[in-house]
Every structure is written in C-alpha cells, then in structure tokens.
C-alpha cells in the first residue's frame, strides 16, 4: 500500500500543493517539468506574455497530442469484441 506524499508543484509562477501517492511522485514531477518546458517554448515562439494564454495553448497542445496517440473508442470496441469472441471460442473448445 502506497502512502500519500505532500508535494508543491510550481506552474506558471504559481504554487499548487498536492497530495499524491508516492508511486506517482515521479510522474507529477515529470509533468511539472514538461509543462514548464512547453510554456517556455510557447512563450518564445509566440511572444505571448499572459500566463493564462500560455497555459491554454499548452493544454490544447497536450490534449491534441494525447488524442493522436490514443486509439479511438470504436477501435477499442472492435478489439474487445474480438477478444470476447476468442475467449468464447477457447472456452467452448475446452468444454469438449
């Protein structure tokens, strides 16, 4: 059983106190670093000074990338259907 750890995350010059599982601590720190880097890159590329605008651009960029990486839900349903068919086939075969 993992314990909760208190951590402070600094994003766009604002500090956010969080409680996370110890096994998630590295992921939170990595996310913090990635967001900081993206904000720095966006600020340099687009000359945007408002932090809220930079955060919105960063969020949009990350969600688009996430959606490109994850397969669509119809594809998942098709895979689950095939797995269920295979499971049924194997179960029926073993019953014989």
N, C-alpha and C positions, 0 to 999 in steps of 0.2 A: 504494500500500500504506500503510495507516494504522499508526501506531505506538501502542504501549501507553503510557498515562499512569497514574501513581500518583495516587490521589485518596483523601481521607479523608471519609467520609460520617458525619454525626452524626445518629443516630436514637434518640429516647428517652434522651437524655443518654449514649449510648454511641457510641464512635467505631469505625468499621469501615473499615480500609484496603482499598482495591480497586485492581485494575489493569484499566483499560478502554481500548478503542480511543479514539483522540482524537475520532473522529466520533460516539462515544456519550457523550462527556463532558457535553454539554448535557442529554441525556436523563437521565443519572444525577442531575445537579444539580436538574433539574425534578422528578424523582421524590422526591428528598430534601425539597424544598420542599413538595410536595403531601402527603407523609406527615406532615411537621411540622404543617402546617395542619390536616389531618384529626385528628391526635392532640389538638391544641389545642381543636378544635371538640368532639370526643367528650368530652374531659375536662370542658369547661364544660357540656355538655348532660346528661351522665350522672353527674357528680360522682364519677367513678371515679378513684382515686388510684394504683392499681397499674399500673405501666407495661406489664407483660406483658398485663394485661387490656385495656388501651387498644390495644396492638399487635394483639391477637387480634381486637378489634372492628374496627379499621382494615382488617386483612387481609380479614375477612369482607365488609365493605362494598365493598372494591375488587374482590374476586372476583365478587360478585353483579353489580356494575356491568359488569364485563368480560363476564360471561356474557350479560347483557341486550343488550349491543352486538354481540357476535359471533353470526353466524347459526349455527344448529345444523348438525351434521355431515351429517344427512340432506339438508338443503337444499343443502349443498356438493356432495354426491354427485350430486344431480339436475342441478346446474349443470354439473359436469364431464361427465356423461353427455351432456347436450345439446351441449356444446362438441365432444365427440368425434364425435357424430352429424353436426354441422355440418362438422367437419373432413373426415370421411369423404365427405360429400356433395360438398364442394368438390373434394376430391382426385379422386373418381370423375368429376365433371363435366369437370375439366381433362384427364383422360386421354382423353376422347372426341374 
